[in-house]
Amino acid sequence: MKKLRITLLAYPRCWAMNLMTVKDLVHISSLLERKFFQADNISCRIASVDGGAVKSASGTVIESDCCLDQVHDTELILTRWQFTSDIMLA
């Protein structure tokens, strides 16, 4: 089976919770796959445009694993973590 490599793009003012939730879910999937199938076919990494740390919307610093230019071997890149709402604050 071909390895599924997922890259998550961290960018300034992204929602850290959403990014880390996806990373955690992929990690849990990888652990379950190893436990039940003795295989390691899922991986996940965080990339930023320049490879450096990024500040989320709440100011949390997100460390990236690589820069976007280094992402050559990935099957899926997730890029958008910010959701909009119709609620207007007065």
Secondary structure, 3 states (H helix, E strand, C coil): CCCEEEEEECCCCCCHHHHHHHHHHHHHHHHHHHHHHCCCCEEEEEEECCCCCEECCCCCEECCCEEHHHCCCCCEEECCCCCCCCCCCC
